Amino acid sequence: MSTQQLDIFGDSAISQQNPLTDRRVGFIGKFRNRAALVRKVKEFGASEKSKEGLTRDTQILVIGDEVKQELLNRLLCYEHDGWKPLKIGESELEEIFKGHYNGYETPLAPRKQISIDMSYYNWTPPVYIEDDDDEDTGIRCSSPLVYGEDNPIYGMEIFVPNKPNTDMGVLRQIIGNFGGYANTEYYDETNVIMLSDETLRLLEQGIKDQVITNIEKHYNESTAKFFNIQFTSESDFITWVKKRLETFPDESTTRLLDIMLEDKLNKK
């Protein structure tokens, strides 16, 4: 097609296979002319759902100036849940308009993909309010389990992975004595993941064992929209149990704890 033909056909001559084609594009912050940008991305084939704001299935997010903190908080939580849009500025969007496509590719269909590191174990989620089609409000991201005077595991579905050459039945029974439901597998209904000291030590070094990779695989392949999991460690739980028994003695739990600690000592 000649340059003259491109001039005649105008927008209809735009390639149907550019980084914006069939992608949902969102805009947050201030722009010189936001409405014109929204119109133009649609002219480039972006989804009709492209608009101002941010949703979980936004594939390309154009970030302007003076973005509200609440929107940044929502973006952090979406990314934590595995929904990670390609983030660009207005100047980069203009590069796409000019035909410079390299580096701006995204999957055709939105998909979630978490990669667990220590930030998942330690991070306290920011507060935000949903503003999309899910009609859910409030905090959805995971955060560490907080032990205190109350019992934080009561009624919780807790994934306690098996450790090689270890009888995990005692630990699971202790959890049961405090009203938790200890499971040997990770389910969609899981509320808490109790990591072993070894899994946590490796994660601190940036190493993922099979426990972590299996959790990632389960969630990434599930239909869940939120990774609303609380993390804890076996050591933190045992420390809390010891302190609680000082205030609320329980013969059964004390006996189980002694068995578990003796087993740990024998394995050193």
C-alpha positions as CSV (number, residue, x, y, z in Angstrom):
1,M,0.0,0.0,0.0
2,S,1.4,3.4,-1.0
3,T,1.8,6.4,1.3
4,Q,-0.9,8.1,-0.7
5,Q,-3.3,5.2,0.0
6,L,-2.5,5.3,3.7
7,D,-3.3,9.0,3.7
8,I,-6.7,8.3,1.9
9,F,-7.7,5.5,4.2
10,G,-6.5,7.1,7.4
11,D,-7.3,5.1,10.5
12,S,-8.7,2.1,8.5
13,A,-5.2,1.5,7.3
14,I,-3.9,0.9,10.8
15,S,-2.5,-2.6,11.2
16,Q,-5.0,-4.9,12.9
17,Q,-2.0,-6.7,14.7
18,N,-0.4,-4.0,16.9
19,P,0.1,-4.2,20.7
20,L,-3.3,-2.6,21.3
21,T,-5.4,-5.0,19.1
22,D,-8.2,-6.5,21.2
23,R,-6.5,-5.5,24.4
24,R,-8.2,-3.8,27.3
25,V,-6.4,-0.5,27.9
26,G,-6.9,1.6,31.1
27,F,-5.8,5.1,32.0
28,I,-5.1,6.4,35.5
29,G,-3.8,9.8,36.5
30,K,-3.9,13.1,34.6
31,F,-3.2,13.5,30.9
32,R,-3.2,16.4,28.4
33,N,-6.2,15.0,26.7
34,R,-7.4,11.7,28.2
35,A,-10.5,11.4,26.1
36,A,-8.6,11.7,22.9
37,L,-6.2,9.0,24.0
38,V,-9.0,6.6,24.8
39,R,-10.6,7.2,21.4
40,K,-7.3,6.7,19.6
41,V,-6.5,3.4,21.3
42,K,-9.9,2.1,20.2
43,E,-9.1,3.3,16.7
44,F,-6.0,1.1,16.9
45,G,-8.2,-1.9,17.7
46,A,-8.2,-1.9,21.5
47,S,-11.2,-3.5,23.2
48,E,-14.3,-1.4,23.5
49,K,-14.0,-2.0,27.3
50,S,-10.9,0.3,27.2
51,K,-11.6,3.3,29.4
52,E,-10.5,5.5,32.1
53,G,-9.6,3.7,35.3
54,L,-8.2,0.3,36.3
55,T,-9.8,-3.1,36.4
56,R,-8.5,-6.6,37.2
57,D,-8.5,-7.6,33.5
58,T,-6.8,-4.4,32.3
59,Q,-4.0,-5.6,30.0
60,I,-2.2,-2.4,29.2
61,L,-2.3,0.4,31.8
62,V,-1.3,3.9,30.8
63,I,-0.1,5.9,33.8
64,G,-0.3,9.6,33.8
65,D,0.6,12.3,36.4
66,E,-0.8,12.7,40.0
67,V,-2.2,9.2,40.3
68,K,-4.4,8.9,43.4
69,Q,-2.9,6.7,46.1
70,E,-6.1,4.6,46.3
71,L,-5.6,3.6,42.7
72,L,-2.0,2.7,43.3
73,N,-3.1,0.6,46.2
74,R,-5.5,-1.2,44.1
75,L,-2.9,-1.8,41.4
76,L,-0.5,-3.3,44.1
77,C,-3.2,-5.7,45.2
78,Y,-4.2,-6.7,41.7
79,E,-0.5,-7.4,40.9
80,H,-0.2,-9.4,44.1
81,D,-3.2,-11.5,43.1
82,G,-1.4,-12.2,39.8
83,W,-3.2,-9.6,37.5
84,K,-0.2,-7.7,36.1
85,P,-0.9,-5.2,33.3
86,L,1.8,-3.9,31.1
87,K,2.5,-0.4,32.6
88,I,3.4,2.4,30.2
89,G,3.4,6.2,30.1
90,E,1.8,8.5,27.6
91,S,5.2,8.8,25.7
92,E,5.4,5.1,25.3
93,L,1.8,5.0,24.1
94,E,2.7,7.6,21.5
95,E,5.6,5.3,20.4
96,I,3.0,2.6,19.7
97,F,0.9,5.0,17.7
98,K,4.0,5.7,15.6
99,G,4.4,2.0,14.9
100,H,7.1,1.1,17.3
101,Y,5.7,-2.2,18.7
102,N,8.7,-4.0,20.2
103,G,8.6,-4.5,23.9
104,Y,4.8,-3.7,24.2
105,E,3.5,-7.2,23.6
106,T,0.9,-8.8,26.0
107,P,-1.1,-12.0,26.0
108,L,-4.3,-11.8,24.0
109,A,-6.4,-13.0,26.9
110,P,-5.9,-11.6,30.5
111,R,-4.4,-14.2,32.8
112,K,-3.2,-14.2,36.3
113,Q,0.3,-15.4,37.3
114,I,1.7,-15.1,40.8
115,S,5.3,-15.7,41.7
116,I,5.7,-16.2,45.5
117,D,8.7,-14.6,47.3
118,M,9.2,-13.2,50.8
119,S,7.0,-10.2,50.0
120,Y,4.0,-12.5,50.0
121,Y,5.0,-13.7,53.5
122,N,5.7,-10.3,55.0
123,W,3.6,-7.9,53.0
124,T,0.7,-6.0,54.7
125,P,-1.8,-5.1,52.0
126,P,-2.9,-1.5,51.5
127,V,-6.6,-0.7,51.8
128,Y,-8.5,-0.2,48.6
129,I,-12.1,-0.5,47.3
130,E,-13.0,-2.5,44.3
131,D,-14.3,-0.5,41.3
132,D,-15.0,-3.1,38.6
133,D,-17.6,-5.8,37.7
134,D,-16.8,-8.1,40.7
135,E,-18.9,-6.1,43.1
136,D,-16.5,-6.9,46.0
137,T,-15.1,-4.4,48.4
138,G,-12.3,-4.3,50.8
139,I,-8.9,-5.9,51.3
140,R,-8.2,-9.1,49.2
141,C,-4.4,-9.5,49.3
142,S,-2.7,-11.9,51.7
143,S,-0.8,-10.8,54.8
144,P,1.0,-12.6,57.6
145,L,-1.0,-14.3,60.3
146,V,-0.9,-12.1,63.5
147,Y,-0.7,-13.9,66.8
148,G,-1.8,-12.2,69.9
149,E,-4.1,-12.8,72.9
150,D,-6.9,-14.0,70.6
151,N,-6.8,-17.3,68.6
152,P,-6.1,-16.4,65.0
153,I,-6.4,-19.9,63.6
154,Y,-9.8,-20.8,65.0
155,G,-12.1,-22.1,62.2
156,M,-9.3,-21.7,59.6
157,E,-8.5,-24.1,56.8
158,I,-4.7,-24.5,57.2
159,F,-2.4,-26.1,54.7
160,V,0.4,-27.9,56.6
161,P,2.7,-29.5,54.0
162,N,4.3,-32.9,54.8
163,K,8.0,-32.9,55.7
164,P,10.2,-35.8,54.7
165,N,10.8,-38.4,57.5
166,T,8.6,-36.5,59.9
167,D,5.3,-37.5,61.6
168,M,3.2,-34.4,61.0
169,G,0.2,-35.8,62.8
170,V,1.3,-34.3,66.1
171,L,1.5,-30.7,64.7
172,R,-1.9,-31.2,63.0
173,Q,-3.4,-32.4,66.2
174,I,-2.1,-29.3,68.0
175,I,-3.7,-27.1,65.4
176,G,-6.9,-29.1,65.8
177,N,-6.9,-28.4,69.6
178,F,-7.0,-24.7,68.8
179,G,-10.0,-25.1,66.4
180,G,-8.1,-25.1,63.1
181,Y,-8.5,-27.5,60.3
182,A,-5.1,-28.8,59.2
183,N,-4.9,-30.2,55.7
184,T,-2.2,-32.1,53.9
185,E,-3.0,-30.4,50.6
186,Y,-3.6,-26.9,49.4
187,Y,-7.3,-26.2,48.4
188,D,-9.2,-23.3,47.0
189,E,-10.8,-23.0,50.4
190,T,-7.4,-22.8,52.2
191,N,-7.1,-19.7,54.5
192,V,-3.6,-20.1,56.0
193,I,-0.4,-21.7,54.7
194,M,2.0,-22.8,57.5
195,L,5.5,-23.0,56.0
196,S,8.2,-25.2,57.6
197,D,11.3,-23.4,58.8
198,E,13.3,-25.1,56.0
199,T,10.9,-23.8,53.3
200,L,11.0,-20.3,54.8
201,R,14.8,-20.4,55.0
202,L,15.1,-21.3,51.3
203,L,12.5,-18.7,50.3
204,E,14.6,-16.0,52.2
205,Q,17.5,-17.0,49.9
206,G,15.3,-16.7,46.8
207,I,14.9,-20.5,46.4
208,K,11.5,-22.1,45.9
209,D,11.0,-25.6,47.0
210,Q,8.2,-27.9,45.7
211,V,5.8,-26.6,48.4
212,I,6.0,-23.1,47.0
213,T,5.9,-24.1,43.3
214,N,2.9,-26.3,43.9
215,I,1.0,-23.5,45.6
216,E,1.8,-21.2,42.6
217,K,0.7,-23.8,40.1
218,H,-2.5,-24.5,41.9
219,Y,-3.5,-20.9,42.1
220,N,-2.4,-19.9,38.6
221,E,-4.4,-22.7,37.1
222,S,-7.5,-22.1,39.3
223,T,-10.5,-19.9,38.6
224,A,-9.8,-17.9,41.8
225,K,-9.5,-14.2,41.3
226,F,-7.9,-13.4,44.7
227,F,-4.9,-14.9,46.5
228,N,-6.3,-14.1,49.9
229,I,-4.0,-16.3,51.9
230,Q,-2.4,-15.7,55.3
231,F,1.1,-17.0,55.8
232,T,2.7,-18.2,59.0
233,S,5.6,-20.3,60.0
234,E,5.8,-23.5,62.0
235,S,8.2,-21.8,64.5
236,D,5.9,-18.7,65.0
237,F,3.0,-21.0,65.7
238,I,4.9,-23.1,68.2
239,T,6.1,-20.0,70.0
240,W,2.5,-18.7,70.2
241,V,1.4,-22.1,71.6
242,K,4.0,-22.1,74.3
243,K,3.0,-18.6,75.4
244,R,-0.7,-19.4,75.3
245,L,-0.2,-22.5,77.4
246,E,1.4,-20.4,80.1
247,T,-1.9,-18.5,80.4
248,F,-4.3,-21.3,79.5
249,P,-2.8,-24.6,80.6
250,D,-4.0,-27.6,78.6
251,E,-2.6,-31.1,79.5
252,S,-3.4,-32.6,76.0
253,T,-1.8,-29.8,74.1
254,T,1.2,-29.7,76.4
255,R,1.8,-33.4,76.0
256,L,1.6,-33.1,72.2
257,L,4.0,-30.1,72.2
258,D,6.5,-32.1,74.3
259,I,6.4,-34.9,71.8
260,M,6.9,-32.6,68.9
261,L,9.8,-30.7,70.5
262,E,11.5,-33.9,71.5
263,D,11.1,-35.2,67.9
264,K,12.7,-32.0,66.6
265,L,15.6,-32.3,69.1
266,N,16.3,-35.9,68.1
267,K,16.5,-34.9,64.4
268,K,19.2,-32.3,65.1
